[in-house]
Structure formats: structure tokens, C-alpha cells
Amino acid sequence: MILSAAFVLALCLMCAAMVLCLWRLVQGPTMPDRILALDTLYINTIALLVLLGVYFPSQVYFESAVVLAMSGFISTTAFCKYLLRGDIIE
């Protein structure tokens, strides 16, 4: 009973954090703000997948969280390199 209530609370808080990050992604005044919001959004998505993987007994959530973490790191690095240099591949 207490564990399911904690799961619902954590799920609601993660969804609220994702909505706020999405708002900053759309509303952000500068490009670094948008890149940071996108980075935080995919980190919150990873946390949500891990939370679902703990609640539901399936390995698919953990595997997808690892894949999302790798692709998110690469995309954030590429966005930052494009922002600093104007070119991704040298």
C-alpha cells in the first residue's frame, strides 16, 4: 500500500518535472537554455523508465533506459559542439 502510493507520487513528480522541462525547451530565451532543457528532459525520461522498471518486473525498461542514456549523451555533445563551433564534424 505504501509502496504503491510512493510510486504514484514519484510518477506524478517525474511527469511534472518533464512538463516543466518541456516548457523551458519551448520558451527558453537562448539556445543554451534549450539544450540544457533537452538534456534535463531526457534525464527525467531515463528516471521515469527506471521507475517503471522497478514497478513492473521487466528488463525492457532498463535496456531502453541505457539506450536512451547513450543516445542522449551523444546528442547533447553534438548540440553543444554545434553551438560552440558551428560545425559538428571537423
N, C-alpha and C positions, 0 to 999 in steps of 0.2 A: 504494500500500500504506500509506504513512504518512498520507496524506490520509484514507483510509477509517478508519484507526484513530483519528485525531483526531476524525473525525465521530462515531464510535461513543462515544468518551469524552465529547465535548461533549453528545451526545444523552442519555447516562446522567446527566451532571451537571445538565442542564436538567430532566430528569424528577425527579431527587432534590430539586432546588430547588422544583419545583412541588408535590411531595408535602409538603415542609416548610411551604410557604405554605398549603396546604390544611389541614394540621394546625393551624396558627395561626388560620386562619379559623374552624375548628370549636371549638377550645379557647380562643381568646382571651378573657381575662377582661373586657375592656371593649370598648365599641363602636368607639372609635378604633383599637384593635388589629386588630379585624376589618376595618375599612375599609382600613387600611394593608396587611393581608394580601391582601385582594382586589385592591388596586392592584398589589402586587408580583406576584400571580398572573397578572394579565393582561399585565404587562410581560414576565414569563417566557414566556407563551404567544406574545407577539409575537416574542421572541427565538427561540423554537422554530420558528415559521413562517418566519422569515428564514433560519434554519439549514437547514430543509428546502428552501427556495427556492434556496439556494446549491448544495445537493447534487443536487436534481432540477431539470433545466432547464425550469422552468415559471414563468410570470408570475403564476399564480393565487395562489401562496403570498405573494408580495409585495403583491398587491392586497388579499388578505384581512388581511394584517398592518396595512395602512394603515387599513382599515375598522375593525378591532379597536382600533387606537390611538385613533381618533376617538371611537368609542363608549365606550371605557374612560375617556377623559378626561372625557367628559360625565357618565358615571355616577359617577365619583369626586367630581366637583364637586357633583353633586346630593346624594350621600350626605353630604358634609361640610356643605353648606348646610342640609340637613335636621337634621343633628346639632346645628349651632350655633343655628339659629333655630326649628326645629320645623315649618317650612313651606318648601316648595320654591319655590312661586310667590307673589310678594308681591302 
